[in-house]
Amino acid sequence: MSRGKIPKVGQTVKFVPEYCMMQKVHSGMVVSVEGKKVRIEAIDLKVW
C-alpha cells in the first residue's frame, strides 16, 4: 500500500498497480490486512 486509506477485509477496491505498464485501473477484494500490507484476490482488469 503506497498511498490512500487502508481498506477493510471484505471490501472491494479499485487500484492502479505500480508494476502495471498500461496504468489501467484494476479491482479486487481485500482478503487480509497486516499493517500496510494488503492482500487482494479475485483481481480483475477494468478498462473504462
N, CA, C and O atoms as a Tripos MOL2 file, in Angstrom:
@<TRIPOS>MOLECULE
protein
  192   191    48     0     0
PROTEIN
NO_CHARGES

@<TRIPOS>ATOM
      1 N           0.8580   -1.1630    0.0000 N.3       1 MET1
      2 CA          0.0000    0.0000    0.0000 C.3       1 MET1
      3 C           0.9000    1.2200    0.0000 C.2       1 MET1
      4 O           1.6320    1.4520    0.9630 O.2       1 MET1
      5 N           0.8570    1.9900   -1.0510 N.am      2 SER2
      6 CA          1.7510    3.1420   -1.1220 C.3       2 SER2
      7 C           1.0650    4.4620   -0.7880 C.2       2 SER2
      8 O           1.7270    5.4050   -0.3550 O.2       2 SER2
      9 N          -0.2430    4.5450   -0.9810 N.am      3 ARG3
     10 CA         -0.9540    5.7770   -0.6280 C.3       3 ARG3
     11 C          -2.4520    5.4930   -0.5170 C.2       3 ARG3
     12 O          -2.9510    4.4920   -1.0310 O.2       3 ARG3
     13 N          -3.1460    6.3860    0.1590 N.am      4 GLY4
     14 CA         -4.5820    6.2110    0.3510 C.3       4 GLY4
     15 C          -4.8950    5.5610    1.6860 C.2       4 GLY4
     16 O          -3.9970    5.2250    2.4580 O.2       4 GLY4
     17 N          -6.1840    5.3910    1.9460 N.am      5 LYS5
     18 CA         -6.6270    4.7690    3.1980 C.3       5 LYS5
     19 C          -6.4710    3.2560    3.1260 C.2       5 LYS5
     20 O          -6.5640    2.6630    2.0510 O.2       5 LYS5
     21 N          -6.2350    2.6440    4.2680 N.am      6 ILE6
     22 CA         -6.1550    1.1850    4.3490 C.3       6 ILE6
     23 C          -7.5880    0.6370    4.3020 C.2       6 ILE6
     24 O          -8.4050    0.9970    5.1500 O.2       6 ILE6
     25 N          -7.9090   -0.2280    3.3240 N.am      7 PRO7
     26 CA         -9.2620   -0.7780    3.2370 C.3       7 PRO7
     27 C          -9.5010   -1.8550    4.2890 C.2       7 PRO7
     28 O          -8.5570   -2.3600    4.8970 O.2       7 PRO7
     29 N         -10.7530   -2.1970    4.4960 N.am      8 LYS8
     30 CA        -11.1310   -3.2470    5.4460 C.3       8 LYS8
     31 C         -11.2400   -4.5780    4.7170 C.2       8 LYS8
     32 O         -11.4450   -4.6170    3.5040 O.2       8 LYS8
     33 N         -11.1020   -5.6630    5.4620 N.am      9 VAL9
     34 CA        -11.2410   -7.0060    4.9020 C.3       9 VAL9
     35 C         -12.6660   -7.1700    4.3800 C.2       9 VAL9
     36 O         -13.6280   -6.7940    5.0510 O.2       9 VAL9
     37 N         -12.7940   -7.7320    3.1830 N.am     10 GLY10
     38 CA        -14.0890   -7.9440    2.5650 C.3      10 GLY10
     39 C         -14.5300   -6.8030    1.6600 C.2      10 GLY10
     40 O         -15.5330   -6.9130    0.9560 O.2      10 GLY10
     41 N         -13.7850   -5.7170    1.6800 N.am     11 GLN11
     42 CA        -14.1300   -4.5480    0.8720 C.3      11 GLN11
     43 C         -13.6240   -4.7320   -0.5580 C.2      11 GLN11
     44 O         -12.5270   -5.2510   -0.7660 O.2      11 GLN11
     45 N         -14.4180   -4.3090   -1.5440 N.am     12 THR12
     46 CA        -13.9830   -4.2990   -2.9320 C.3      12 THR12
     47 C         -13.2630   -2.9870   -3.1830 C.2      12 THR12
     48 O         -13.7600   -1.9180   -2.8280 O.2      12 THR12
     49 N         -12.0900   -3.0700   -3.7970 N.am     13 VAL13
     50 CA        -11.2750   -1.8720   -4.0110 C.3      13 VAL13
     51 C         -10.9030   -1.7210   -5.4820 C.2      13 VAL13
     52 O         -10.8460   -2.7010   -6.2240 O.2      13 VAL13
     53 N         -10.6540   -0.4890   -5.8880 N.am     14 LYS14
     54 CA        -10.1200   -0.1710   -7.2090 C.3      14 LYS14
     55 C          -8.7250    0.3910   -6.9900 C.2      14 LYS14
     56 O          -8.5060    1.1680   -6.0600 O.2      14 LYS14
     57 N          -7.7730    0.0020   -7.8450 N.am     15 PHE15
     58 CA         -6.3960    0.4420   -7.6600 C.3      15 PHE15
     59 C          -5.6360    0.3690   -8.9750 C.2      15 PHE15
     60 O          -6.0470   -0.3260   -9.9040 O.2      15 PHE15
     61 N          -4.5230    1.0930   -9.0440 N.am     16 VAL16
     62 CA         -3.6100    1.0300  -10.1810 C.3      16 VAL16
     63 C          -2.3020    0.4600   -9.6490 C.2      16 VAL16
     64 O          -1.6000    1.1420   -8.9020 O.2      16 VAL16
     65 N          -1.9520   -0.7860  -10.0190 N.am     17 PRO17
     66 CA         -0.7080   -1.3760   -9.5430 C.3      17 PRO17
     67 C           0.5090   -0.5930  -10.0430 C.2      17 PRO17
     68 O           0.5290   -0.1250  -11.1820 O.2      17 PRO17
     69 N           1.5150   -0.4560   -9.1880 N.am     18 GLU18
     70 CA          2.7380    0.2510   -9.5780 C.3      18 GLU18
     71 C           3.4610   -0.4670  -10.7090 C.2      18 GLU18
     72 O           4.1590    0.1720  -11.4970 O.2      18 GLU18
     73 N           3.3040   -1.7920  -10.8020 N.am     19 TYR19
     74 CA          4.0030   -2.5720  -11.8190 C.3      19 TYR19
     75 C           3.2550   -2.6220  -13.1560 C.2      19 TYR19
     76 O           3.7930   -3.1410  -14.1340 O.2      19 TYR19
     77 N           2.0310   -2.0970  -13.2170 N.am     20 CYS20
     78 CA          1.2180   -2.1750  -14.4360 C.3      20 CYS20
     79 C           1.7420   -1.1840  -15.4720 C.2      20 CYS20
     80 O           1.7000    0.0260  -15.2500 O.2      20 CYS20
     81 N           2.2320   -1.6900  -16.5990 N.am     21 MET21
     82 CA          2.7930   -0.8220  -17.6330 C.3      21 MET21
     83 C           1.7220    0.0300  -18.3080 C.2      21 MET21
     84 O           2.0070    1.1470  -18.7420 O.2      21 MET21
     85 N           0.4960   -0.4820  -18.4020 N.am     22 MET22
     86 CA         -0.5750    0.2630  -19.0640 C.3      22 MET22
     87 C          -1.2300    1.2840  -18.1390 C.2      22 MET22
     88 O          -1.9790    2.1440  -18.6020 O.2      22 MET22
     89 N          -0.9540    1.1990  -16.8250 N.am     23 GLN23
     90 CA         -1.5430    2.1000  -15.8260 C.3      23 GLN23
     91 C          -3.0660    2.1120  -15.9020 C.2      23 GLN23
     92 O          -3.6910    3.1720  -15.8850 O.2      23 GLN23
     93 N          -3.6580    0.9150  -15.9870 N.am     24 LYS24
     94 CA         -5.1110    0.7620  -16.0200 C.3      24 LYS24
     95 C          -5.6180    0.4370  -14.6240 C.2      24 LYS24
     96 O          -4.8830   -0.0940  -13.7910 O.2      24 LYS24
     97 N          -6.8650    0.7570  -14.3810 N.am     25 VAL25
     98 CA         -7.4910    0.5050  -13.0860 C.3      25 VAL25
     99 C          -7.8460   -0.9730  -12.9740 C.2      25 VAL25
    100 O          -8.4350   -1.5460  -13.8900 O.2      25 VAL25
    101 N          -7.4860   -1.5900  -11.8440 N.am     26 HIS26
    102 CA         -7.8380   -2.9620  -11.5240 C.3      26 HIS26
    103 C          -8.8090   -2.9240  -10.3490 C.2      26 HIS26
    104 O          -8.9060   -1.9150   -9.6500 O.2      26 HIS26
    105 N          -9.5240   -4.0210  -10.1320 N.am     27 SER27
    106 CA        -10.3650   -4.1170   -8.9410 C.3      27 SER27
    107 C         -10.1710   -5.4980   -8.3370 C.2      27 SER27
    108 O          -9.7470   -6.4330   -9.0160 O.2      27 SER27
    109 N         -10.4850   -5.6150   -7.0590 N.am     28 GLY28
    110 CA        -10.3470   -6.8830   -6.3690 C.3      28 GLY28
    111 C         -10.9370   -6.7900   -4.9780 C.2      28 GLY28
    112 O         -11.4000   -5.7310   -4.5560 O.2      28 GLY28
    113 N         -10.9170   -7.9140   -4.2660 N.am     29 MET29
    114 CA        -11.4750   -7.9520   -2.9230 C.3      29 MET29
    115 C         -10.3550   -8.1490   -1.9120 C.2      29 MET29
    116 O          -9.4870   -9.0020   -2.0950 O.2      29 MET29
    117 N         -10.3790   -7.3620   -0.8490 N.am     30 VAL30
    118 CA         -9.3690   -7.4350    0.2020 C.3      30 VAL30
    119 C          -9.6410   -8.6760    1.0460 C.2      30 VAL30
    120 O         -10.7440   -8.8490    1.5640 O.2      30 VAL30
    121 N          -8.6240   -9.5490    1.1840 N.am     31 VAL31
    122 CA         -8.7900  -10.7620    1.9840 C.3      31 VAL31
    123 C          -8.0050  -10.7250    3.2880 C.2      31 VAL31
    124 O          -8.3230  -11.4680    4.2170 O.2      31 VAL31
    125 N          -6.9720   -9.8640    3.3770 N.am     32 SER32
    126 CA         -6.2620   -9.7120    4.6460 C.3      32 SER32
    127 C          -5.5100   -8.3870    4.6620 C.2      32 SER32
    128 O          -5.1020   -7.8650    3.6240 O.2      32 SER32
    129 N          -5.3380   -7.8560    5.8810 N.am     33 VAL33
    130 CA         -4.6070   -6.6080    6.0810 C.3      33 VAL33
    131 C          -3.6660   -6.8120    7.2600 C.2      33 VAL33
    132 O          -4.1020   -7.1870    8.3490 O.2      33 VAL33
    133 N          -2.3590   -6.5620    7.0450 N.am     34 GLU34
    134 CA         -1.3560   -6.6480    8.1050 C.3      34 GLU34
    135 C          -0.5170   -5.3820    8.0480 C.2      34 GLU34
    136 O           0.4000   -5.2770    7.2340 O.2      34 GLU34
    137 N          -0.8230   -4.4330    8.8990 N.am     35 GLY35
    138 CA         -0.1220   -3.1500    8.8620 C.3      35 GLY35
    139 C          -0.4430   -2.4210    7.5730 C.2      35 GLY35
    140 O          -1.5960   -2.0810    7.3070 O.2      35 GLY35
    141 N           0.6050   -2.1820    6.7620 N.am     36 LYS36
    142 CA          0.3870   -1.5400    5.4580 C.3      36 LYS36
    143 C           0.3660   -2.5500    4.3200 C.2      36 LYS36
    144 O           0.2730   -2.1650    3.1540 O.2      36 LYS36
    145 N           0.4520   -3.8420    4.6420 N.am     37 LYS37
    146 CA          0.3820   -4.8780    3.6180 C.3      37 LYS37
    147 C          -1.0750   -5.3000    3.4480 C.2      37 LYS37
    148 O          -1.7360   -5.6960    4.4080 O.2      37 LYS37
    149 N          -1.5590   -5.2100    2.2200 N.am     38 VAL38
    150 CA         -2.9420   -5.5650    1.9080 C.3      38 VAL38
    151 C          -2.9170   -6.6790    0.8780 C.2      38 VAL38
    152 O          -2.2660   -6.5470   -0.1580 O.2      38 VAL38
    153 N          -3.6170   -7.7770    1.1460 N.am     39 ARG39
    154 CA         -3.6920   -8.8800    0.1880 C.3      39 ARG39
    155 C          -5.0350   -8.7960   -0.5340 C.2      39 ARG39
    156 O          -6.0950   -8.7670    0.0920 O.2      39 ARG39
    157 N          -4.9660   -8.7580   -1.8570 N.am     40 ILE40
    158 CA         -6.1620   -8.6300   -2.6840 C.3      40 ILE40
    159 C          -6.2540   -9.8570   -3.5780 C.2      40 ILE40
    160 O          -5.2670  -10.2510   -4.2000 O.2      40 ILE40
    161 N          -7.4400  -10.4650   -3.6440 N.am     41 GLU41
    162 CA         -7.6650  -11.6220   -4.5130 C.3      41 GLU41
    163 C          -8.7990  -11.3060   -5.4780 C.2      41 GLU41
    164 O          -9.4720  -10.2840   -5.3440 O.2      41 GLU41
    165 N          -9.0040  -12.1790   -6.4400 N.am     42 ALA42
    166 CA        -10.0230  -12.0160   -7.4780 C.3      42 ALA42
    167 C          -9.7900  -10.7110   -8.2350 C.2      42 ALA42
    168 O         -10.7200   -9.9410   -8.4700 O.2      42 ALA42
    169 N          -8.5230  -10.4740   -8.6140 N.am     43 ILE43
    170 CA         -8.1560   -9.2390   -9.3070 C.3      43 ILE43
    171 C          -8.6630   -9.2870  -10.7480 C.2      43 ILE43
    172 O          -8.5160  -10.2900  -11.4460 O.2      43 ILE43
    173 N          -9.2580   -8.1820  -11.1680 N.am     44 ASP44
    174 CA         -9.8400   -8.0650  -12.4940 C.3      44 ASP44
    175 C          -9.3940   -6.7440  -13.1080 C.2      44 ASP44
    176 O          -9.4370   -5.7070  -12.4460 O.2      44 ASP44
    177 N          -8.9680   -6.7720  -14.3630 N.am     45 LEU45
    178 CA         -8.5680   -5.5510  -15.0590 C.3      45 LEU45
    179 C          -9.8180   -4.8420  -15.5520 C.2      45 LEU45
    180 O         -10.6560   -5.4420  -16.2250 O.2      45 LEU45
    181 N          -9.9410   -3.5770  -15.2210 N.am     46 LYS46
    182 CA        -11.0880   -2.7710  -15.6540 C.3      46 LYS46
    183 C         -10.6020   -1.7560  -16.6720 C.2      46 LYS46
    184 O          -9.6470   -1.0220  -16.4140 O.2      46 LYS46
    185 N         -11.2380   -1.7090  -17.8050 N.am     47 VAL47
    186 CA        -10.8870   -0.7340  -18.8290 C.3      47 VAL47
    187 C         -12.1040    0.1490  -19.0600 C.2      47 VAL47
    188 O         -13.1400   -0.3010  -19.5500 O.2      47 VAL47
    189 N         -11.9530    1.4130  -18.6960 N.am     48 TRP48
    190 CA        -13.0510    2.3680  -18.8930 C.3      48 TRP48
    191 C         -12.6720    3.3670  -19.9380 C.2      48 TRP48
    192 O         -13.4590    4.2590  -20.2530 O.2      48 TRP48
@<TRIPOS>BOND
     1     1     2 1
     2     2     3 1
     3     3     4 2
     4     3     5 am
     5     5     6 1
     6     6     7 1
     7     7     8 2
     8     7     9 am
     9     9    10 1
    10    10    11 1
    11    11    12 2
    12    11    13 am
    13    13    14 1
    14    14    15 1
    15    15    16 2
    16    15    17 am
    17    17    18 1
    18    18    19 1
    19    19    20 2
    20    19    21 am
    21    21    22 1
    22    22    23 1
    23    23    24 2
    24    23    25 am
    25    25    26 1
    26    26    27 1
    27    27    28 2
    28    27    29 am
    29    29    30 1
    30    30    31 1
    31    31    32 2
    32    31    33 am
    33    33    34 1
    34    34    35 1
    35    35    36 2
    36    35    37 am
    37    37    38 1
    38    38    39 1
    39    39    40 2
    40    39    41 am
    41    41    42 1
    42    42    43 1
    43    43    44 2
    44    43    45 am
    45    45    46 1
    46    46    47 1
    47    47    48 2
    48    47    49 am
    49    49    50 1
    50    50    51 1
    51    51    52 2
    52    51    53 am
    53    53    54 1
    54    54    55 1
    55    55    56 2
    56    55    57 am
    57    57    58 1
    58    58    59 1
    59    59    60 2
    60    59    61 am
    61    61    62 1
    62    62    63 1
    63    63    64 2
    64    63    65 am
    65    65    66 1
    66    66    67 1
    67    67    68 2
    68    67    69 am
    69    69    70 1
    70    70    71 1
    71    71    72 2
    72    71    73 am
    73    73    74 1
    74    74    75 1
    75    75    76 2
    76    75    77 am
    77    77    78 1
    78    78    79 1
    79    79    80 2
    80    79    81 am
    81    81    82 1
    82    82    83 1
    83    83    84 2
    84    83    85 am
    85    85    86 1
    86    86    87 1
    87    87    88 2
    88    87    89 am
    89    89    90 1
    90    90    91 1
    91    91    92 2
    92    91    93 am
    93    93    94 1
    94    94    95 1
    95    95    96 2
    96    95    97 am
    97    97    98 1
    98    98    99 1
    99    99   100 2
   100    99   101 am
   101   101   102 1
   102   102   103 1
   103   103   104 2
   104   103   105 am
   105   105   106 1
   106   106   107 1
   107   107   108 2
   108   107   109 am
   109   109   110 1
   110   110   111 1
   111   111   112 2
   112   111   113 am
   113   113   114 1
   114   114   115 1
   115   115   116 2
   116   115   117 am
   117   117   118 1
   118   118   119 1
   119   119   120 2
   120   119   121 am
   121   121   122 1
   122   122   123 1
   123   123   124 2
   124   123   125 am
   125   125   126 1
   126   126   127 1
   127   127   128 2
   128   127   129 am
   129   129   130 1
   130   130   131 1
   131   131   132 2
   132   131   133 am
   133   133   134 1
   134   134   135 1
   135   135   136 2
   136   135   137 am
   137   137   138 1
   138   138   139 1
   139   139   140 2
   140   139   141 am
   141   141   142 1
   142   142   143 1
   143   143   144 2
   144   143   145 am
   145   145   146 1
   146   146   147 1
   147   147   148 2
   148   147   149 am
   149   149   150 1
   150   150   151 1
   151   151   152 2
   152   151   153 am
   153   153   154 1
   154   154   155 1
   155   155   156 2
   156   155   157 am
   157   157   158 1
   158   158   159 1
   159   159   160 2
   160   159   161 am
   161   161   162 1
   162   162   163 1
   163   163   164 2
   164   163   165 am
   165   165   166 1
   166   166   167 1
   167   167   168 2
   168   167   169 am
   169   169   170 1
   170   170   171 1
   171   171   172 2
   172   171   173 am
   173   173   174 1
   174   174   175 1
   175   175   176 2
   176   175   177 am
   177   177   178 1
   178   178   179 1
   179   179   180 2
   180   179   181 am
   181   181   182 1
   182   182   183 1
   183   183   184 2
   184   183   185 am
   185   185   186 1
   186   186   187 1
   187   187   188 2
   188   187   189 am
   189   189   190 1
   190   190   191 1
   191   191   192 2
@<TRIPOS>SUBSTRUCTURE
     1 MET1         2 RESIDUE 1 A MET
     2 SER2         6 RESIDUE 1 A SER
     3 ARG3        10 RESIDUE 1 A ARG
     4 GLY4        14 RESIDUE 1 A GLY
     5 LYS5        18 RESIDUE 1 A LYS
     6 ILE6        22 RESIDUE 1 A ILE
     7 PRO7        26 RESIDUE 1 A PRO
     8 LYS8        30 RESIDUE 1 A LYS
     9 VAL9        34 RESIDUE 1 A VAL
    10 GLY10       38 RESIDUE 1 A GLY
    11 GLN11       42 RESIDUE 1 A GLN
    12 THR12       46 RESIDUE 1 A THR
    13 VAL13       50 RESIDUE 1 A VAL
    14 LYS14       54 RESIDUE 1 A LYS
    15 PHE15       58 RESIDUE 1 A PHE
    16 VAL16       62 RESIDUE 1 A VAL
    17 PRO17       66 RESIDUE 1 A PRO
    18 GLU18       70 RESIDUE 1 A GLU
    19 TYR19       74 RESIDUE 1 A TYR
    20 CYS20       78 RESIDUE 1 A CYS
    21 MET21       82 RESIDUE 1 A MET
    22 MET22       86 RESIDUE 1 A MET
    23 GLN23       90 RESIDUE 1 A GLN
    24 LYS24       94 RESIDUE 1 A LYS
    25 VAL25       98 RESIDUE 1 A VAL
    26 HIS26      102 RESIDUE 1 A HIS
    27 SER27      106 RESIDUE 1 A SER
    28 GLY28      110 RESIDUE 1 A GLY
    29 MET29      114 RESIDUE 1 A MET
    30 VAL30      118 RESIDUE 1 A VAL
    31 VAL31      122 RESIDUE 1 A VAL
    32 SER32      126 RESIDUE 1 A SER
    33 VAL33      130 RESIDUE 1 A VAL
    34 GLU34      134 RESIDUE 1 A GLU
    35 GLY35      138 RESIDUE 1 A GLY
    36 LYS36      142 RESIDUE 1 A LYS
    37 LYS37      146 RESIDUE 1 A LYS
    38 VAL38      150 RESIDUE 1 A VAL
    39 ARG39      154 RESIDUE 1 A ARG
    40 ILE40      158 RESIDUE 1 A ILE
    41 GLU41      162 RESIDUE 1 A GLU
    42 ALA42      166 RESIDUE 1 A ALA
    43 ILE43      170 RESIDUE 1 A ILE
    44 ASP44      174 RESIDUE 1 A ASP
    45 LEU45      178 RESIDUE 1 A LEU
    46 LYS46      182 RESIDUE 1 A LYS
    47 VAL47      186 RESIDUE 1 A VAL
    48 TRP48      190 RESIDUE 1 A TRP
